[in-house]
Amino acid sequence: MVSERPKDELFRIASEHFAAGRWFEAHEEWEAMWHPLEGEEREFVQALIQAAISLHHQSRGNRAGAWSLAQRVFTRMNGATRNWHGVDRAAFLAAFDAANGRFGRLDAVVARGDAPMVVPTPFSLPTARD
């Protein structure tokens, strides 16, 4: 669904939800701004959407769903050639990985379900300096 609200407002609201650990709500706001986007910006925002839902799944005990989405987040963010919307993508990935139980390093273990359950810790989107 495309929103009539300005993109910057949607991003700000989503970021506030994300920082407060309201992962599903963050996903909803980012998705509202994502539909009309194109190119790399669209991919970047889609990675944020997937990160929010991954953390939501993790918080509800769905490790398989969280892991699957986390892998897509890493792929999309690592494919970006620049930061978007003031978010430092490298710092974001490090914080996301820590919040979601180190999926980037333990993906095979988590996929099998052998890793301990990790309750994700909310974090603010890291600000880029460029």
N, C-alpha and C positions, 0 to 999 in steps of 0.2 A: 504494500500500500504506500503510495506517495503522499508525503505530508505537505501541507501548505505552509508549515513553519519553516523559517530560514534554516539552512544547513548548519550554520554556526550554533544556533540555539539547540538544535537536535543533538549536535555533537557535545555541547556543554552539559546538557541534561543527562545524556548517556554516560558521560565521563563521571558525573556526580554519582549516578547509580552504581557504576562500576566500582568506584572508590569506596562506596559504602557496603559493597558486597551484595548489592541487589542485581545479580548477574542477569536474570531473565529480563528485568526492566531495562537494563543497559542494552541488551540485545534488541529489544523492541524499538528503542529510540534510534539506535544505529541502523537498524533495518529500514526504518522510515526514511532515512536520508540516503541509504545505499542504492535504492532502486534507480534513480535517474543518473547516477554516477557512471563514469566510463573509464576504461583503461586501468592504469596502475592505482589511481585513487580508489577505484571501485574494489580492486583486489585488496588493498590495504584495509579499507573499512570492512570488507568481508572477513578478513583475518580477525579484526576486533570483535565482530559479531560471533565468530566461531570461538574465540577465546572466552567470551562471556558465557556462551552456552556450555563450553567445556568445563568451566569453573562451576556452573550451575549443576551439571551432571555430577561432577566430583562431590559437590556439597550434599548431593542426594544419594550418594553411594553407587552411582553408575560409573564404575571405573572404565569399563569397555567403551562406553559412549564418550567419556571424557578423554580417554586416550586417543580414540579415533579422530576427534576434532582437534586435539592438541597437535597431532602430526600435521594436519592441514594448516594450522596456524603457523607452525615453524616453516613450512614450505612456502606459504604466501608471503610471510614477512621477510624471509631470507631472499625472496625473489624481487623485493622492492629495491629500486635504485636510489631512493631518497626517503626522507621522513615526510609524513603527511599530517596535517592538522596539528603541528607542533609536537607530535609524539616521537620520542627517540626510540626507534624500532629495536635497536640492539639492547638498550636498557629495558625496554618492554619485554622482550623475549626472556631476558634473565630473570626479571621479576615474575613473569608468568610461569616460567619453569619452576621457580622456587615455590610459588603459591600453589601450584598444581601437583606437587610431589615429585619434582625432577623428572617429568616425562621425557624430556629431551635426552636424558642419560639412561633412564631405566625403562625405555619403551617396551622392550621384549618381556621384561619381568612383569610389568604392569599389564600388558596384553594377556599374559597367562593368568593374571589374577593373583600372583604370588606376593605382590608388594603390599605393605600395610596401607590401610585406608588413611588418606591425608585429608584433613578438613582445610580447604583453601583459605588463605589469609587475604582479605581485601587489600588492595594497594592502589595508589593513585597512578595515573598514566604518567610515565617519566617525560619530562619536557626536553625537547631537542634544543640544542644551542645554535642551530644553523638558521 
